[in-house]
Amino acid sequence: MFKYERSFNESAHYLSLANLALMLIPLISYVQLKFYINAPLISQIANCCILLFCAFTYLFYCSSTYPRAKDVLVHCTPFVFFLTVKVMDFHTQTELMYIIYFGLMFSYVTCIWQSATRTTENSLKCSKLLVLTITYLIALNGSVAISFLSQSSWTYPLWSLLNVSICLYLMTFSFYAAYRIKQGSTQSPQPHLKHIDTEELDTQEHSLKELKAKQRTIQLSDSLAQDCIAKLDHLLQNEQLFLDNQLTLGQLATRLGITQHQASELLNEHMHTSFYNLLNEHRVQHACQLLKHTKNKASITQIALDSGFNNKSSFYNEFKKQLGTTPSKWRLARQEG
């Protein structure tokens, strides 16, 4: 079963942990029956294992990385908290405790369903049957908790049904995993698998990355881009945003009403420039106007700061890059002309 899960992606390790946590529930029940242990506390502890199952299943659906200790510890916190409360016998029957308990399970189930519906890749996460089974097990566990809280006569039947359901789920998953692994090994000999791993999969992965990069890049339609260009021209010409030497791409994007990535696309793909090149072009133009009208009254450093540059050096470099001369020579040439 673990080998089958790992054949999909790294996050499937979380599903292995979830199934291990789920296995603890019928295992504890078996120990109680085998050794004639009638301890409600042990049953409550077993009931807390569903929180581990919810947490690891949530990580399986919402994560794409190999299990990280930080994520595991964070999502084990509710289980440790409830386990500590029950062992120490601190107000284990209060309504608040059960509100938190059911709230956590409901939140996890909601996130799992949202993530499953957004998944488009052909993987274990797309299995509607798996999501329905997970939801059924969590809901059945909740029914056991409610029955136990209300001291209903249905507690034992529901608890038995939960244990049988968990065993059936784990057995079915295990046999199905074994069948899929055997089927895959029969259809694909080892040399062919090696060829796919080293060549074909690399090519497919590269193509997929290029497609995703292209999709991430193209976010603005031509009409929206033209509207943004017009708005940007207004901000530069009328409000002279380029004079703010602390202006960032994110701030400009906010003024345009688009995201920072869309602003970058607007400049790079639609205007064929960059954020700093655009600002420096307008700053040099503004500096030229100041150089024309101030003559020798204002220093070059002051003109540079008034034009939006942070210092004289960057102003000189950009001015010479755009006009091929220094600000002093440019002003002198205009005065003589």
Secondary structure, DSSP 8 states (H G I E B T S, - for coil): -HHHHHTT-TTHHHHHHHHHHHHHHHHHHHHHHHTT---HHHHHHHHHHHHHHHHHHHHHHH--SS--HHHHHHHHHHHHHHHHHHHHTSSTT-HHHHHHHHHHHHHHHHHHHHHHHH--SSSGGG-HHHHHHHHHHHHHHHHHHHHHHTT-TTHHHHHHHHHHHHHHHHHHHHHHHHHHHHHHHHHS-HHHHHHIIIIIHHHHHHHHHHHHHHHHH----HHHHHHHHHHHHHHHHTS-GGG-TT--HHHHHHHHTS-HHHHHHIIIIISSS-HHHHHHHHHHHHHHHHHHHHTTSS-HHHHHHHTT-SSHHHHHHHHHHHHSS-HHHHHHHHHH-
